[in-house]
């Protein structure tokens, strides 16, 4: 089944093959090259009666023998069988003739003779009802082929003296992969235009129509018109982030089971005695309400499934139906030990607060109160910026900044001294000063090990790492998943109990 986005390119290719087939055609689609190859393959499968066709993948052809065998077997319509020992096509094998010793994969000369043998067999048209004078060799992902193979493939018609057309498809242009030496033939170029919202919606709807014929329970045919509106909503939300048709279809199909379940529940409540339980499409008002409700789920699916943070099955099982503005499940951090939680909170504060306010935020006064003690008391007055002066941008809008390891250890120590659970008699097991030093060293190593584990889990990022892990000049940065909401949820835990807002400079400045 061809994609609507590639239908104009297929129409141009059809006219070329009917009127005057060129020897070499190069089709470029920088956005959906794999889908272009599958669309062309589906088109030529429908035209098997008119063309001798071979489809070859540039990734699978890691040597010349694989390339030669696939092309010759494909043009001859021959499929190697396990019962015959994976035997390749040989001229006369359809009639039971013996032609042992003939190999078309030894070198380029033998391969060209094999193409000529296939052409002669197709011209005879034995038992096939119609002669196939035109042969087509489709090679997708051509940039993965060996560069030395491109020249003879582009001149395959000239070398074999047959009416064969070679079609290359790729996501890069021909000038980027063509050989600099040799007499490479210039192709006939066909550039695929970027997909529009209309063609993208048509492709997603066509996939649903195909699935409704095979899985009517999960894709009811009666909801095809409703699914078209749903696909339009998905495209309107996600089209600015990606134009990959398969990715958009993947996102749409991941959210669809939740929407279908809600329609099924409403239908069961309205018609409990209906034996067929055929789902009726909702009216216009209900449809608009559902689209507004599920806009948040579609956005969550885009943020979660496009970078493959979770699979579609995990997203469908974890996401909720009722909330519409909740953020995706990806913001919840994985289970962490207590020490790692404190380190992550300290790292977030170090990446958010300016370094010059650390003493003010985490220092202690004479009374032993931790931080934020202002001289003279009272309420702090924030000075208004003068007219024409630059207004500083809050750090939460600029993103996290880097911080040094010694600064992280200092903030961690301040938080642990205030919020770490009391451990009475912790030093009683160490009777001597040497044993106490050993206990301190063990805890220091535990902190460095927890930092290394967080870095491996990509919750912390190490910038320009030195040779030593305990070097004070080491710089770090919080990972992408460590957001304010995730750290706030971490700090509010019963085992932590840190008031995060009291230590954020911008929350009270």
Buried (B, 14 or more C-beta within 10 A) or exposed (E): EBBBBBBEBBEBBEEBBEEEBBBBBBBBBEBBBBBBBBBBBBBBEEEEEBBBBBBBBBEEBEEBBBBBBBBBBBBBBBEEEEEEEEEBBBBBBBEEEEEEEBBBBEEBEBBBBBBBBBBEBBEEEEEEEEEBBBBBBBBBBBBBBEEEBBBBBBBBBEBBEBBBBBBBBBBEEBEEBBEEEBEBBEBBEBEBEEBBEEBBBBBBBBBBBEBBEEEEEEBBBEBBEBBBBBBBBBBBBBBEBBBBBBBBBBBBBBBBBBBBEBBEEBBEEEBEEEEEEEBBBBEEEEBEEBBEBBBBBBBBBBBBBBEEBBEBEBBBEBBEEEEBEEBBBBBBBEEBEBBBBBBBBBBBBBBBBEEEBBEBBBEBEEEEEBBBEEEEEEEEEEEEEEEEEEEEEEBEEEEBBBBBBEBBBBBBBBBBEBBBEEEEEEEEEBEEEEEEEEBEEEEEEEBEEBBEBBBEBEBBBBEEEEEEBBEEEBBBBBBEBBBEEBBBBBBEEEEBEBEBEEBBBEEEE
